């Protein structure tokens, strides 16, 4: 009898998928000094080894892009009963947007940023290069 399926099975849920898109400048802007930055870049490189994490860097040479308007988090859920949510933090609070028009706009922005960002492998190489330059 296979106990891995059926109503009483105890499957470990899949971990959430994390897709990070960051500008190259964030790799080089020293906050806390070179030692702190090296540790942060080390951690970022370690995170890229996780199977559920994608890190992509938008190179400076990409020029102006939709991400320059500010950062946001787009939550998308595998269960269709939950609608996407966009979270934008600003100086005085946090804004959560849930209407289809809002979330579709941010989904387009995310897709646009992902298309101009380096591949995860090339991004890892750029992070390692920035780490060496610290």
N, CA, C and O atoms as a printed pandas DataFrame, in Angstrom:
     atom_number atom_name residue_name chain_id  residue_number  x_coord  y_coord  z_coord
0              1         N          UNK        A               1    0.845   -1.182    0.000
1              2        CA          UNK        A               1    0.000    0.000    0.000
2              3         C          UNK        A               1    0.888    1.241    0.000
3              4         O          UNK        A               1    1.809    1.359    0.808
4              5         N          UNK        A               2    0.603    2.145   -0.899
5              6        CA          UNK        A               2    1.364    3.384   -1.007
6              7         C          UNK        A               2    0.766    4.427   -0.080
7              8         O          UNK        A               2   -0.368    4.862   -0.279
8              9         N          UNK        A               3    1.517    4.827    0.927
9             10        CA          UNK        A               3    1.012    5.796    1.895
10            11         C          UNK        A               3    1.306    7.244    1.483
11            12         O          UNK        A               3    0.975    8.176    2.216
12            13         N          UNK        A               4    1.921    7.431    0.323
13            14        CA          UNK        A               4    2.252    8.791   -0.094
14            15         C          UNK        A               4    1.094    9.475   -0.808
15            16         O          UNK        A               4    1.202   10.643   -1.182
16            17         N          UNK        A               5    0.002    8.773   -0.998
17            18        CA          UNK        A               5   -1.155    9.406   -1.623
18            19         C          UNK        A               5   -2.399    9.007   -0.855
19            20         O          UNK        A               5   -2.372    8.091   -0.033
20            21         N          UNK        A               6   -3.457    9.685   -1.124
21            22        CA          UNK        A               6   -4.696    9.381   -0.436
22            23         C          UNK        A               6   -5.060   10.453    0.555
23            24         O          UNK        A               6   -4.280   11.378    0.782
24            25         N          UNK        A               7   -6.229   10.347    1.150
25            26        CA          UNK        A               7   -6.736   11.408    2.017
26            27         C          UNK        A               7   -5.928   11.601    3.295
27            28         O          UNK        A               7   -5.964   12.686    3.875
28            29         N          UNK        A               8   -5.207   10.596    3.746
29            30        CA          UNK        A               8   -4.453   10.735    4.992
30            31         C          UNK        A               8   -2.955   10.937    4.767
31            32         O          UNK        A               8   -2.164   10.839    5.705
32            33         N          UNK        A               9   -2.570   11.218    3.532
33            34        CA          UNK        A               9   -1.143   11.397    3.259
34            35         C          UNK        A               9   -0.652   12.706    3.872
35            36         O          UNK        A               9   -1.414   13.659    4.041
36            37         N          UNK        A              10    0.618   12.727    4.192
37            38        CA          UNK        A              10    1.228   13.910    4.808
38            39         C          UNK        A              10    2.341   14.408    3.896
39            40         O          UNK        A              10    3.520   14.147    4.133
40            41         N          UNK        A              11    1.956   15.114    2.872
41            42        CA          UNK        A              11    2.944   15.649    1.956
42            43         C          UNK        A              11    3.447   16.985    2.482
43            44         O          UNK        A              11    2.691   17.793    3.021
44            45         N          UNK        A              12    4.724   17.186    2.311
45            46        CA          UNK        A              12    5.309   18.473    2.672
46            47         C          UNK        A              12    4.911   19.483    1.606
47            48         O          UNK        A              12    5.120   19.241    0.417
48            49         N          UNK        A              13    4.344   20.605    2.012
49            50        CA          UNK        A              13    3.953   21.593    1.001
50            51         C          UNK        A              13    5.177   22.159    0.284
51            52         O          UNK        A              13    6.259   22.281    0.857
52            53         N          UNK        A              14    4.972   22.497   -0.980
53            54        CA          UNK        A              14    6.053   23.105   -1.746
54            55         C          UNK        A              14    6.369   24.470   -1.153
55            56         O          UNK        A              14    5.455   25.217   -0.805
56            57         N          UNK        A              15    7.652   24.808   -1.033
57            58        CA          UNK        A              15    7.975   26.135   -0.490
58            59         C          UNK        A              15    7.548   27.223   -1.472
59            60         O          UNK        A              15    7.479   26.980   -2.677
60            61         N          UNK        A              16    7.266   28.402   -0.970
61            62        CA          UNK        A              16    6.889   29.489   -1.870
62            63         C          UNK        A              16    8.037   29.804   -2.833
63            64         O          UNK        A              16    9.208   29.638   -2.495
64            65         N          UNK        A              17    7.689   30.253   -4.010
65            66        CA          UNK        A              17    8.680   30.657   -5.011
66            67         C          UNK        A              17    8.971   32.129   -4.794
67            68         O          UNK        A              17    8.052   32.934   -4.640
68            69         N          UNK        A              18   10.249   32.480   -4.780
69            70        CA          UNK        A              18   10.674   33.864   -4.609
70            71         C          UNK        A              18   11.454   34.284   -5.838
71            72         O          UNK        A              18   12.475   33.685   -6.175
72            73         N          UNK        A              19   10.969   35.312   -6.503
73            74        CA          UNK        A              19   11.654   35.864   -7.670
74            75         C          UNK        A              19   12.032   37.302   -7.336
75            76         O          UNK        A              19   11.168   38.156   -7.136
76            77         N          UNK        A              20   13.329   37.554   -7.280
77            78        CA          UNK        A              20   13.842   38.870   -6.922
78            79         C          UNK        A              20   14.467   39.504   -8.153
79            80         O          UNK        A              20   15.281   38.885   -8.839
80            81         N          UNK        A              21   14.082   40.738   -8.425
81            82        CA          UNK        A              21   14.706   41.508   -9.490
82            83         C          UNK        A              21   15.242   42.770   -8.837
83            84         O          UNK        A              21   14.493   43.539   -8.234
84            85         N          UNK        A              22   16.544   42.974   -8.964
85            86        CA          UNK        A              22   17.212   44.094   -8.284
86            87         C          UNK        A              22   18.114   44.809   -9.271
87            88         O          UNK        A              22   18.648   44.196  -10.196
88            89         N          UNK        A              23   18.281   46.092   -9.074
89            90        CA          UNK        A              23   19.176   46.878   -9.907
90            91         C          UNK        A              23   20.629   46.673   -9.498
91            92         O          UNK        A              23   20.929   46.443   -8.326
92            93         N          UNK        A              24   21.525   46.758  -10.477
93            94        CA          UNK        A              24   22.949   46.571  -10.223
94            95         C          UNK        A              24   23.484   47.544   -9.174
95            96         O          UNK        A              24   24.377   47.196   -8.401
96            97         N          UNK        A              25   22.951   48.737   -9.147
97            98        CA          UNK        A              25   23.432   49.739   -8.185
98            99         C          UNK        A              25   23.312   49.250   -6.746
99           100         O          UNK        A              25   24.126   49.624   -5.901
100          101         N          UNK        A              26   22.322   48.428   -6.457
101          102        CA          UNK        A              26   22.136   47.909   -5.095
102          103         C          UNK        A              26   23.285   46.998   -4.681
103          104         O          UNK        A              26   23.537   46.819   -3.490
104          105         N          UNK        A              27   23.984   46.422   -5.659
105          106        CA          UNK        A              27   25.119   45.550   -5.346
106          107         C          UNK        A              27   26.347   46.358   -4.948
107          108         O          UNK        A              27   27.267   45.835   -4.319
108          109         N          UNK        A              28   26.356   47.616   -5.314
109          110        CA          UNK        A              28   27.561   48.426   -5.128
110          111         C          UNK        A              28   27.393   49.563   -4.115
111          112         O          UNK        A              28   28.386   50.135   -3.664
112          113         N          UNK        A              29   26.179   49.888   -3.760
113          114        CA          UNK        A              29   25.929   50.962   -2.801
114          115         C          UNK        A              29   26.248   50.454   -1.403
115          116         O          UNK        A              29   25.513   49.635   -0.851
116          117         N          UNK        A              30   27.323   50.931   -0.842
117          118        CA          UNK        A              30   27.764   50.424    0.464
118          119         C          UNK        A              30   26.940   51.034    1.592
119          120         O          UNK        A              30   26.961   52.241    1.835
120          121         N          UNK        A              31   26.226   50.161    2.256
121          122        CA          UNK        A              31   25.472   50.549    3.447
122          123         C          UNK        A              31   26.035   49.699    4.572
123          124         O          UNK        A              31   25.867   48.480    4.569
124          125         N          UNK        A              32   26.691   50.317    5.520
125          126        CA          UNK        A              32   27.289   49.578    6.623
126          127         C          UNK        A              32   28.747   49.241    6.409
127          128         O          UNK        A              32   29.364   48.608    7.266
128          129         N          UNK        A              33   29.313   49.647    5.286
129          130        CA          UNK        A              33   30.725   49.392    5.033
130          131         C          UNK        A              33   30.962   48.157    4.181
131          132         O          UNK        A              33   30.048   47.375    3.918
132          133         N          UNK        A              34   32.208   47.999    3.758
133          134        CA          UNK        A              34   32.582   46.921    2.835
134          135         C          UNK        A              34   32.369   45.540    3.446
135          136         O          UNK        A              34   31.913   44.628    2.755
136          137         N          UNK        A              35   32.688   45.369    4.721
137          138        CA          UNK        A              35   32.536   44.050    5.353
138          139         C          UNK        A              35   31.063   43.630    5.388
139          140         O          UNK        A              35   30.734   42.479    5.102
140          141         N          UNK        A              36   30.197   44.551    5.733
141          142        CA          UNK        A              36   28.759   44.258    5.759
142          143         C          UNK        A              36   28.267   43.930    4.353
143          144         O          UNK        A              36   27.492   42.992    4.166
144          145         N          UNK        A              37   28.715   44.699    3.370
145          146        CA          UNK        A              37   28.299   44.450    1.988
146          147         C          UNK        A              37   28.773   43.083    1.502
147          148         O          UNK        A              37   28.034   42.379    0.814
148          149         N          UNK        A              38   29.991   42.707    1.854
149          150        CA          UNK        A              38   30.491   41.389    1.453
150          151         C          UNK        A              38   29.606   40.282    2.026
151          152         O          UNK        A              38   29.266   39.329    1.326
152          153         N          UNK        A              39   29.238   40.414    3.297
153          154        CA          UNK        A              39   28.368   39.410    3.923
154          155         C          UNK        A              39   26.995   39.377    3.251
155          156         O          UNK        A              39   26.422   38.304    3.060
156          157         N          UNK        A              40   26.468   40.551    2.892
157          158        CA          UNK        A              40   25.169   40.600    2.220
158          159         C          UNK        A              40   25.248   39.953    0.835
159          160         O          UNK        A              40   24.341   39.222    0.436
160          161         N          UNK        A              41   26.319   40.218    0.113
161          162        CA          UNK        A              41   26.478   39.618   -1.207
162          163         C          UNK        A              41   26.700   38.111   -1.094
163          164         O          UNK        A              41   26.216   37.347   -1.929
164          165         N          UNK        A              42   27.423   37.688   -0.075
165          166        CA          UNK        A              42   27.603   36.244    0.170
166          167         C          UNK        A              42   26.242   35.585    0.403
167          168         O          UNK        A              42   25.949   34.524   -0.148
168          169         N          UNK        A              43   25.431   36.224    1.217
169          170        CA          UNK        A              43   24.098   35.680    1.502
170          171         C          UNK        A              43   23.250   35.636    0.233
171          172         O          UNK        A              43   22.549   34.655   -0.014
172          173         N          UNK        A              44   23.313   36.678   -0.556
173          174        CA          UNK        A              44   22.554   36.719   -1.802
174          175         C          UNK        A              44   22.986   35.594   -2.738
175          176         O          UNK        A              44   22.150   34.947   -3.369
176          177         N          UNK        A              45   24.295   35.366   -2.824
177          178        CA          UNK        A              45   24.789   34.263   -3.660
178          179         C          UNK        A              45   24.323   32.913   -3.116
179          180         O          UNK        A              45   23.966   32.024   -3.889
180          181         N          UNK        A              46   24.325   32.759   -1.801
181          182        CA          UNK        A              46   23.866   31.499   -1.196
182          183         C          UNK        A              46   22.376   31.278   -1.485
183          184         O          UNK        A              46   21.949   30.147   -1.720
184          185         N          UNK        A              47   21.599   32.344   -1.466
185          186        CA          UNK        A              47   20.166   32.225   -1.731
186          187         C          UNK        A              47   19.896   31.752   -3.154
187          188         O          UNK        A              47   18.895   31.077   -3.398
188          189         N          UNK        A              48   20.768   32.094   -4.095
189          190        CA          UNK        A              48   20.552   31.682   -5.488
190          191         C          UNK        A              48   20.673   30.166   -5.650
191          192         O          UNK        A              48   20.242   29.615   -6.663
192          193         N          UNK        A              49   21.252   29.496   -4.665
193          194        CA          UNK        A              49   21.385   28.039   -4.722
194          195         C          UNK        A              49   20.102   27.324   -4.306
195          196         O          UNK        A              49   19.973   26.116   -4.507
196          197         N          UNK        A              50   19.162   28.053   -3.735
197          198        CA          UNK        A              50   17.891   27.461   -3.337
198          199         C          UNK        A              50   17.048   27.200   -4.586
199          200         O          UNK        A              50   16.953   28.066   -5.456
200          201         N          UNK        A              51   16.436   26.017   -4.685
201          202        CA          UNK        A              51   15.689   25.685   -5.901
202          203         C          UNK        A              51   14.440   26.545   -6.117
203          204         O          UNK        A              51   13.939   26.628   -7.238
204          205         N          UNK        A              52   13.938   27.176   -5.069
205          206        CA          UNK        A              52   12.720   27.981   -5.193
206          207         C          UNK        A              52   13.003   29.482   -5.245
207          208         O          UNK        A              52   12.084   30.291   -5.117
208          209         N          UNK        A              53   14.280   29.859   -5.435
209          210        CA          UNK        A              53   14.656   31.274   -5.455
210          211         C          UNK        A              53   15.324   31.609   -6.780
211          212         O          UNK        A              53   16.261   30.934   -7.206
212          213         N          UNK        A              54   14.826   32.662   -7.426
213          214        CA          UNK        A              54   15.457   33.217   -8.619
214          215         C          UNK        A              54   15.866   34.645   -8.301
215          216         O          UNK        A              54   15.056   35.437   -7.820
216          217         N          UNK        A              55   17.121   34.973   -8.570
217          218        CA          UNK        A              55   17.612   36.339   -8.401
218          219         C          UNK        A              55   18.087   36.802   -9.761
219          220         O          UNK        A              55   18.915   36.151  -10.397
220          221         N          UNK        A              56   17.559   37.930  -10.201
221          222        CA          UNK        A              56   17.976   38.520  -11.465
222          223         C          UNK        A              56   18.355   39.971  -11.223
223          224         O          UNK        A              56   17.684   40.699  -10.492
224          225         N          UNK        A              57   19.442   40.366  -11.854
225          226        CA          UNK        A              57   19.951   41.724  -11.704
226          227         C          UNK        A              57   19.717   42.497  -13.001
227          228         O          UNK        A              57   20.003   42.006  -14.093
228          229         N          UNK        A              58   19.197   43.701  -12.861
229          230        CA          UNK        A              58   19.074   44.601  -14.009
230          231         C          UNK        A              58   20.385   45.362  -14.106
231          232         O          UNK        A              58   20.713   46.143  -13.213
232          233         N          UNK        A              59   21.143   45.146  -15.183
233          234        CA          UNK        A              59   22.438   45.828  -15.292
234          235         C          UNK        A              59   22.241   47.328  -15.504
235          236         O          UNK        A              59   21.248   47.766  -16.084
236          237         N          UNK        A              60   23.205   48.097  -15.023
237          238        CA          UNK        A              60   23.143   49.550  -15.192
238          239         C          UNK        A              60   22.971   49.941  -16.653
239          240         O          UNK        A              60   22.302   50.926  -16.965
240          241         N          UNK        A              61   23.580   49.163  -17.548
241          242        CA          UNK        A              61   23.523   49.495  -18.977
242          243         C          UNK        A              61   22.117   49.402  -19.557
243          244         O          UNK        A              61   21.884   49.857  -20.677
244          245         N          UNK        A              62   21.171   48.816  -18.808
245          246        CA          UNK        A              62   19.788   48.720  -19.283
246          247         C          UNK        A              62   19.134   50.091  -19.373
247          248         O          UNK        A              62   18.144   50.265  -20.084
248          249         N          UNK        A              63   19.686   51.069  -18.652
249          250        CA          UNK        A              63   19.133   52.424  -18.704
250          251         C          UNK        A              63   17.830   52.541  -17.933
251          252         O          UNK        A              63   17.550   51.763  -17.021
252          253         N          UNK        A              64   17.036   53.540  -18.328
253          254        CA          UNK        A              64   15.767   53.805  -17.641
254          255         C          UNK        A              64   14.806   52.641  -17.870
255          256         O          UNK        A              64   14.737   52.080  -18.964
256          257         N          UNK        A              65   14.069   52.291  -16.821
257          258        CA          UNK        A              65   13.106   51.193  -16.903
258          259         C          UNK        A              65   11.987   51.424  -15.900
259          260         O          UNK        A              65   12.072   52.317  -15.057
260          261         N          UNK        A              66   10.953   50.626  -15.995
261          262        CA          UNK        A              66    9.754   50.797  -15.164
262          263         C          UNK        A              66   10.016   50.628  -13.675
263          264         O          UNK        A              66    9.236   51.119  -12.859
264          265         N          UNK        A              67   11.081   49.954  -13.304
265          266        CA          UNK        A              67   11.383   49.736  -11.896
266          267         C          UNK        A              67   11.919   50.960  -11.183
267          268         O          UNK        A              67   11.985   50.987   -9.954
268          269         N          UNK        A              68   12.300   51.968  -11.939
269          270        CA          UNK        A              68   12.844   53.173  -11.311
270          271         C          UNK        A              68   11.786   53.974  -10.554
271          272         O          UNK        A              68   12.124   54.836   -9.743
272          273         N          UNK        A              69   10.517   53.694  -10.814
273          274        CA          UNK        A              69    9.435   54.397  -10.121
274          275         C          UNK        A              69    9.315   53.959   -8.664
275          276         O          UNK        A              69    8.662   54.635   -7.868
276          277         N          UNK        A              70    9.937   52.839   -8.307
277          278        CA          UNK        A              70    9.896   52.372   -6.926
278          279         C          UNK        A              70    9.713   50.874   -6.855
279          280         O          UNK        A              70    9.302   50.226   -7.818
280          281         N          UNK        A              71   10.029   50.341   -5.690
281          282        CA          UNK        A              71    9.945   48.888   -5.513
282          283         C          UNK        A              71    8.526   48.473   -5.138
283          284         O          UNK        A              71    7.720   49.275   -4.664
284          285         N          UNK        A              72    8.257   47.219   -5.363
285          286        CA          UNK        A              72    6.963   46.644   -5.008
286          287         C          UNK        A              72    7.131   45.147   -4.832
287          288         O          UNK        A              72    8.112   44.557   -5.286
288          289         N          UNK        A              73    6.161   44.545   -4.169
289          290        CA          UNK        A              73    6.117   43.091   -4.017
290          291         C          UNK        A              73    4.808   42.636   -4.638
291          292         O          UNK        A              73    3.738   43.155   -4.320
292          293         N          UNK        A              74    4.911   41.664   -5.523
293          294        CA          UNK        A              74    3.735   41.088   -6.168
294          295         C          UNK        A              74    3.545   39.680   -5.612
295          296         O          UNK        A              74    4.377   38.799   -5.828
296          297         N          UNK        A              75    2.451   39.482   -4.900
297          298        CA          UNK        A              75    2.121   38.165   -4.355
298          299         C          UNK        A              75    1.141   37.503   -5.323
299          300         O          UNK        A              75    0.074   38.044   -5.615
300          301         N          UNK        A              76    1.518   36.336   -5.808
301          302        CA          UNK        A              76    0.642   35.574   -6.685
302          303         C          UNK        A              76    0.507   34.191   -6.058
303          304         O          UNK        A              76    1.485   33.642   -5.550
304          305         N          UNK        A              77   -0.660   33.640   -6.089
305          306        CA          UNK        A              77   -0.943   32.409   -5.362
306          307         C          UNK        A              77   -1.310   31.290   -6.315
307          308         O          UNK        A              77   -1.996   31.525   -7.309
308          309         N          UNK        A              78   -0.859   30.061   -6.025
309          310        CA          UNK        A              78   -1.190   28.938   -6.907
310          311         C          UNK        A              78   -2.663   28.546   -6.829
311          312         O          UNK        A              78   -3.198   27.942   -7.760
312          313         N          UNK        A              79   -3.309   28.883   -5.736
313          314        CA          UNK        A              79   -4.712   28.555   -5.538
314          315         C          UNK        A              79   -5.560   29.666   -6.162
315          316         O          UNK        A              79   -5.451   30.828   -5.771
316          317         N          UNK        A              80   -6.393   29.312   -7.118
317          318        CA          UNK        A              80   -7.199   30.304   -7.840
318          319         C          UNK        A              80   -8.190   31.038   -6.940
319          320         O          UNK        A              80   -8.727   32.072   -7.340
320          321         N          UNK        A              81   -8.440   30.537   -5.757
321          322        CA          UNK        A              81   -9.380   31.222   -4.869
322          323         C          UNK        A              81   -8.758   32.459   -4.219
323          324         O          UNK        A              81   -9.461   33.253   -3.593
324          325         N          UNK        A              82   -7.436   32.623   -4.367
325          326        CA          UNK        A              82   -6.762   33.807   -3.851
326          327         C          UNK        A              82   -6.316   34.679   -5.017
327          328         O          UNK        A              82   -5.639   34.198   -5.926
328          329         N          UNK        A              83   -6.685   35.940   -4.999
329          330        CA          UNK        A              83   -6.294   36.874   -6.054
330          331         C          UNK        A              83   -4.907   37.437   -5.768
331          332         O          UNK        A              83   -4.487   37.493   -4.613
332          333         N          UNK        A              84   -4.189   37.858   -6.817
333          334        CA          UNK        A              84   -2.885   38.500   -6.593
334          335         C          UNK        A              84   -3.030   39.768   -5.750
335          336         O          UNK        A              84   -4.081   40.408   -5.731
336          337         N          UNK        A              85   -1.956   40.109   -5.061
337          338        CA          UNK        A              85   -1.902   41.317   -4.239
338          339         C          UNK        A              85   -0.580   42.000   -4.517
339          340         O          UNK        A              85    0.456   41.344   -4.624
340          341         N          UNK        A              86   -0.616   43.326   -4.634
341          342        CA          UNK        A              86    0.597   44.121   -4.795
342          343         C          UNK        A              86    0.785   44.940   -3.526
343          344         O          UNK        A              86   -0.161   45.532   -3.006
344          345         N          UNK        A              87    2.009   44.963   -3.041
345          346        CA          UNK        A              87    2.349   45.704   -1.829
346          347         C          UNK        A              87    3.399   46.756   -2.183
347          348         O          UNK        A              87    4.458   46.439   -2.725
348          349         N          UNK        A              88    3.086   48.009   -1.867
349          350        CA          UNK        A              88    4.022   49.110   -2.103
350          351         C          UNK        A              88    4.228   49.834   -0.779
351          352         O          UNK        A              88    3.288   50.376   -0.198
352          353         N          UNK        A              89    5.468   49.833   -0.315
353          354        CA          UNK        A              89    5.791   50.568    0.914
354          355         C          UNK        A              89    6.226   51.978    0.535
355          356         O          UNK        A              89    6.930   52.184   -0.453
356          357         N          UNK        A              90    5.798   52.931    1.330
357          358        CA          UNK        A              90    6.212   54.323    1.111
358          359         C          UNK        A              90    6.527   54.944    2.458
359          360         O          UNK        A              90    6.434   54.278    3.489
360          361         N          UNK        A              91    6.892   56.192    2.458
361          362        CA          UNK        A              91    7.380   56.850    3.675
362          363         C          UNK        A              91    6.430   56.763    4.867
363          364         O          UNK        A              91    6.879   56.664    6.009
364          365         N          UNK        A              92    5.152   56.798    4.617
365          366        CA          UNK        A              92    4.211   56.872    5.739
366          367         C          UNK        A              92    3.355   55.630    5.923
367          368         O          UNK        A              92    2.433   55.631    6.739
368          369         N          UNK        A              93    3.643   54.585    5.186
369          370        CA          UNK        A              93    2.842   53.384    5.359
370          371         C          UNK        A              93    3.015   52.383    4.228
371          372         O          UNK        A              93    3.992   52.423    3.479
372          373         N          UNK        A              94    2.065   51.508    4.126
373          374        CA          UNK        A              94    2.085   50.458    3.116
374          375         C          UNK        A              94    0.739   50.445    2.409
375          376         O          UNK        A              94   -0.317   50.540    3.035
376          377         N          UNK        A              95    0.804   50.326    1.096
377          378        CA          UNK        A              95   -0.403   50.283    0.278
378          379         C          UNK        A              95   -0.545   48.878   -0.296
379          380         O          UNK        A              95    0.389   48.349   -0.898
380          381         N          UNK        A              96   -1.709   48.282   -0.107
381          382        CA          UNK        A              96   -2.007   46.969   -0.674
382          383         C          UNK        A              96   -3.042   47.160   -1.777
383          384         O          UNK        A              96   -4.098   47.752   -1.555
384          385         N          UNK        A              97   -2.732   46.657   -2.957
385          386        CA          UNK        A              97   -3.641   46.785   -4.093
386          387         C          UNK        A              97   -4.096   45.399   -4.524
387          388         O          UNK        A              97   -3.285   44.485   -4.677
388          389         N          UNK        A              98   -5.399   45.255   -4.716
389          390        CA          UNK        A              98   -5.947   43.938   -5.018
390          391         C          UNK        A              98   -6.865   43.912   -6.234
391          392         O          UNK        A              98   -7.285   42.836   -6.657
392          393         N          UNK        A              99   -7.185   45.066   -6.803
393          394        CA          UNK        A              99   -8.095   45.038   -7.951
394          395         C          UNK        A              99   -7.363   44.451   -9.159
395          396         O          UNK        A              99   -6.149   44.611   -9.287
396          397         N          UNK        A             100   -8.084   43.782  -10.031
397          398        CA          UNK        A             100   -7.440   43.212  -11.217
398          399         C          UNK        A             100   -6.678   44.249  -12.040
399          400         O          UNK        A             100   -5.609   43.945  -12.570
400          401         N          UNK        A             101   -7.201   45.453  -12.155
401          402        CA          UNK        A             101   -6.519   46.494  -12.930
402          403         C          UNK        A             101   -5.157   46.830  -12.321
403          404         O          UNK        A             101   -4.165   46.975  -13.036
404          405         N          UNK        A             102   -5.123   46.950  -11.011
405          406        CA          UNK        A             102   -3.864   47.274  -10.334
406          407         C          UNK        A             102   -2.874   46.129  -10.416
407          408         O          UNK        A             102   -1.711   46.335  -10.764
408          409         N          UNK        A             103   -3.321   44.933  -10.100
409          410        CA          UNK        A             103   -2.392   43.800  -10.090
410          411         C          UNK        A             103   -1.919   43.451  -11.498
411          412         O          UNK        A             103   -0.777   43.027  -11.674
412          413         N          UNK        A             104   -2.780   43.621  -12.504
413          414        CA          UNK        A             104   -2.363   43.373  -13.886
414          415         C          UNK        A             104   -1.289   44.365  -14.320
415          416         O          UNK        A             104   -0.345   43.998  -15.021
416          417         N          UNK        A             105   -1.435   45.632  -13.900
417          418        CA          UNK        A             105   -0.430   46.654  -14.235
418          419         C          UNK        A             105    0.928   46.281  -13.638
419          420         O          UNK        A             105    1.948   46.364  -14.323
420          421         N          UNK        A             106    0.947   45.881  -12.391
421          422        CA          UNK        A             106    2.207   45.497  -11.748
422          423         C          UNK        A             106    2.757   44.192  -12.298
423          424         O          UNK        A             106    3.973   44.005  -12.334
424          425         N          UNK        A             107    1.888   43.291  -12.726
425          426        CA          UNK        A             107    2.358   42.070  -13.364
426          427         C          UNK        A             107    3.073   42.403  -14.673
427          428         O          UNK        A             107    4.103   41.807  -14.986
428          429         N          UNK        A             108    2.531   43.350  -15.436
429          430        CA          UNK        A             108    3.188   43.801  -16.674
430          431         C          UNK        A             108    4.543   44.434  -16.380
431          432         O          UNK        A             108    5.517   44.191  -17.093
432          433         N          UNK        A             109    4.602   45.247  -15.325
433          434        CA          UNK        A             109    5.871   45.872  -14.938
434          435         C          UNK        A             109    6.878   44.797  -14.549
435          436         O          UNK        A             109    8.030   44.837  -14.983
436          437         N          UNK        A             110    6.448   43.833  -13.728
437          438        CA          UNK        A             110    7.342   42.758  -13.308
438          439         C          UNK        A             110    7.869   41.994  -14.522
439          440         O          UNK        A             110    9.069   41.737  -14.624
440          441         N          UNK        A             111    6.980   41.636  -15.433
441          442        CA          UNK        A             111    7.398   40.907  -16.633
442          443         C          UNK        A             111    8.372   41.726  -17.468
443          444         O          UNK        A             111    9.323   41.182  -18.029
444          445         N          UNK        A             112    8.139   43.027  -17.552
445          446        CA          UNK        A             112    9.037   43.925  -18.291
446          447         C          UNK        A             112   10.420   43.942  -17.639
447          448         O          UNK        A             112   11.434   43.867  -18.332
448          449         N          UNK        A             113   10.461   44.040  -16.321
449          450        CA          UNK        A             113   11.736   44.067  -15.602
450          451         C          UNK        A             113   12.464   42.735  -15.755
451          452         O          UNK        A             113   13.680   42.696  -15.941
452          453         N          UNK        A             114   11.718   41.665  -15.677
453          454        CA          UNK        A             114   12.329   40.343  -15.819
454          455         C          UNK        A             114   12.949   40.165  -17.206
455          456         O          UNK        A             114   13.975   39.502  -17.355
456          457         N          UNK        A             115   12.318   40.761  -18.214
457          458        CA          UNK        A             115   12.818   40.611  -19.581
458          459         C          UNK        A             115   14.104   41.395  -19.829
459          460         O          UNK        A             115   14.890   41.020  -20.699
460          461         N          UNK        A             116   14.334   42.478  -19.080
461          462        CA          UNK        A             116   15.571   43.244  -19.280
462          463         C          UNK        A             116   16.669   42.846  -18.297
463          464         O          UNK        A             116   17.825   43.239  -18.456
464          465         N          UNK        A             117   16.307   42.070  -17.291
465          466        CA          UNK        A             117   17.294   41.633  -16.295
466          467         C          UNK        A             117   18.151   40.514  -16.871
467          468         O          UNK        A             117   17.758   39.818  -17.808
468          469         N          UNK        A             118   19.329   40.363  -16.287
469          470        CA          UNK        A             118   20.205   39.262  -16.668
470          471         C          UNK        A             118   19.574   37.934  -16.258
471          472         O          UNK        A             118   18.715   37.890  -15.377
472          473         N          UNK        A             119   20.004   36.867  -16.898
473          474        CA          UNK        A             119   19.543   35.536  -16.502
474          475         C          UNK        A             119   20.014   35.269  -15.068
475          476         O          UNK        A             119   20.932   35.939  -14.593
476          477         N          UNK        A             120   19.412   34.314  -14.379
477          478        CA          UNK        A             120   19.889   34.004  -13.024
478          479         C          UNK        A             120   21.384   33.654  -12.985
479          480         O          UNK        A             120   22.084   34.072  -12.063
480          481         N          UNK        A             121   21.879   32.902  -13.960
481          482        CA          UNK        A             121   23.305   32.557  -13.990
482          483         C          UNK        A             121   24.199   33.763  -14.201
483          484         O          UNK        A             121   25.207   33.922  -13.513
484          485         N          UNK        A             122   23.829   34.620  -15.158
485          486        CA          UNK        A             122   24.609   35.837  -15.402
486          487         C          UNK        A             122   24.501   36.800  -14.220
487          488         O          UNK        A             122   25.445   37.526  -13.910
488          489         N          UNK        A             123   23.348   36.797  -13.571
489          490        CA          UNK        A             123   23.175   37.637  -12.384
490          491         C          UNK        A             123   24.097   37.179  -11.261
491          492         O          UNK        A             123   24.710   38.001  -10.580
492          493         N          UNK        A             124   24.195   35.869  -11.071
493          494        CA          UNK        A             124   25.097   35.330  -10.053
494          495         C          UNK        A             124   26.537   35.747  -10.347
495          496         O          UNK        A             124   27.276   36.113   -9.434
496          497         N          UNK        A             125   26.935   35.692  -11.608
497          498        CA          UNK        A             125   28.288   36.123  -11.984
498          499         C          UNK        A             125   28.510   37.594  -11.658
499          500         O          UNK        A             125   29.583   37.968  -11.186
500          501         N          UNK        A             126   27.513   38.425  -11.903
501          502        CA          UNK        A             126   27.644   39.854  -11.608
502          503         C          UNK        A             126   27.719   40.096  -10.098
503          504         O          UNK        A             126   28.477   40.953   -9.643
504          505         N          UNK        A             127   26.942   39.350   -9.329
505          506        CA          UNK        A             127   26.992   39.477   -7.869
506          507         C          UNK        A             127   28.381   39.077   -7.373
507          508         O          UNK        A             127   28.950   39.754   -6.516
508          509         N          UNK        A             128   28.931   37.984   -7.903
509          510        CA          UNK        A             128   30.260   37.529   -7.508
510          511         C          UNK        A             128   31.313   38.559   -7.871
511          512         O          UNK        A             128   32.250   38.789   -7.106
512          513         N          UNK        A             129   31.169   39.181   -9.031
513          514        CA          UNK        A             129   32.107   40.216   -9.456
514          515         C          UNK        A             129   32.057   41.424   -8.509
515          516         O          UNK        A             129   33.092   41.952   -8.103
516          517         N          UNK        A             130   30.843   41.848   -8.170
517          518        CA          UNK        A             130   30.681   42.960   -7.230
518          519         C          UNK        A             130   31.281   42.609   -5.873
519          520         O          UNK        A             130   31.870   43.464   -5.211
520          521         N          UNK        A             131   31.131   41.359   -5.463
521          522        CA          UNK        A             131   31.695   40.885   -4.184
522          523         C          UNK        A             131   33.208   40.984   -4.210
523          524         O          UNK        A             131   33.819   41.408   -3.228
524          525         N          UNK        A             132   33.827   40.596   -5.330
525          526        CA          UNK        A             132   35.298   40.652   -5.461
526          527         C          UNK        A             132   35.802   42.093   -5.416
527          528         O          UNK        A             132   36.907   42.352   -4.940
528          529         N          UNK        A             133   35.010   43.009   -5.901
529          530        CA          UNK        A             133   35.417   44.415   -5.958
530          531         C          UNK        A             133   35.273   45.124   -4.625
531          532         O          UNK        A             133   35.729   46.259   -4.484
532          533         N          UNK        A             134   34.648   44.481   -3.635
533          534        CA          UNK        A             134   34.457   45.124   -2.322
534          535         C          UNK        A             134   35.770   45.190   -1.579
535          536         O          UNK        A             134   35.820   45.695   -0.457
